[in-house]
Amino acid sequence: MKYGYPYSANQYKLTILRYDFRASSFCSVKEIEMIRTSVSSSNLASVGYDSIAQTLEVKFNHGGIYQYSGVPSSVYSGLMAASSHGQYFDRYVKKAGYSYRKIG
């Protein structure tokens, strides 16, 4: 098998592909998780953001990990700068109605 390009980035994970000559197709080699930054909050444990896909990823202290789609970078910046990450998240992400999915 020959490793290399192309690679693809979707809104959830970066996937590195390899070309399988026997199957004449690409197959996944490794998925790279979004990098999150720890925050000091009674509700949120860590927050990550993919500016290309406009995806916000939040790990909660209760253990769930969620991704919110279509979140502008200004909302992410505001969340990270907020004095209360939990209150900002509730007001500008949760109540704003962004679509989301549980990933962990």
C-alpha positions in Angstrom: 0.0 0.0 0.0 1.2 3.5 -0.8 0.6 6.2 1.8 0.2 9.9 1.1 -2.2 12.4 -0.3 -4.9 13.2 -0.8 -6.4 13.9 2.6 -9.8 15.3 3.3 -11.2 17.4 6.1 -14.9 17.2 6.9 -16.6 19.2 9.5 -16.0 16.7 12.3 -12.5 15.2 11.9 -9.5 15.4 9.7 -9.2 12.0 7.9 -5.9 10.9 6.4 -6.4 8.6 3.5 -4.3 6.0 1.7 -4.8 4.5 -1.7 -5.5 0.8 -1.7 -4.4 -0.4 -5.1 -6.0 -3.8 -4.7 -9.4 -2.2 -4.1 -8.7 0.8 -6.4 -10.0 3.2 -3.8 -9.0 5.3 -0.8 -9.4 4.0 2.7 -9.1 5.8 6.0 -5.7 5.6 7.8 -6.3 7.8 10.8 -8.8 10.3 12.1 -7.5 13.2 14.0 -9.7 14.6 16.8 -10.4 18.3 17.2 -8.0 19.9 19.7 -9.9 21.4 22.7 -8.8 23.9 25.3 -9.6 23.4 28.9 -11.8 26.1 30.4 -12.7 27.0 34.0 -16.4 26.3 34.3 -18.8 24.4 36.4 -20.5 23.1 33.2 -17.9 23.0 30.4 -14.6 21.1 30.6 -13.0 22.0 27.2 -13.8 23.8 24.0 -12.5 23.4 20.4 -13.2 25.2 17.1 -12.7 24.4 13.5 -12.8 27.8 11.6 -13.0 26.2 8.2 -16.1 24.1 9.0 -17.4 26.6 11.6 -17.8 23.8 14.1 -17.7 24.3 17.8 -16.8 21.2 19.9 -17.7 21.2 23.6 -16.8 18.6 26.2 -19.0 18.9 29.3 -18.0 18.2 32.9 -20.7 15.4 32.9 -18.7 13.7 30.2 -20.6 14.3 26.9 -18.9 15.8 23.9 -21.0 17.7 21.4 -20.4 19.5 18.1 -22.3 22.6 17.0 -22.5 23.4 13.3 -22.5 26.8 11.7 -21.0 28.7 14.7 -19.2 31.9 13.6 -15.7 32.5 14.8 -17.0 35.6 16.7 -19.1 33.3 18.9 -16.1 31.1 19.6 -13.9 34.1 20.4 -16.6 35.5 22.7 -17.0 32.1 24.5 -13.3 31.8 25.2 -13.0 35.5 26.4 -16.2 35.3 28.6 -15.9 35.7 32.3 -18.5 32.9 32.6 -18.0 30.3 29.8 -21.2 28.4 30.9 -23.4 31.5 30.8 -22.0 32.6 27.4 -22.5 29.1 26.0 -26.1 28.9 27.2 -27.0 32.3 25.8 -25.1 32.5 22.5 -24.8 28.8 21.5 -27.4 26.7 23.1 -30.3 29.2 23.0 -29.2 30.4 19.6 -30.4 27.1 18.1 -27.3 25.8 16.3 -27.7 22.3 15.1 -25.6 19.8 17.1 -24.8 16.2 17.5 -23.4 14.1 20.3 -20.0 12.5 19.4 -18.9 11.1 22.7 
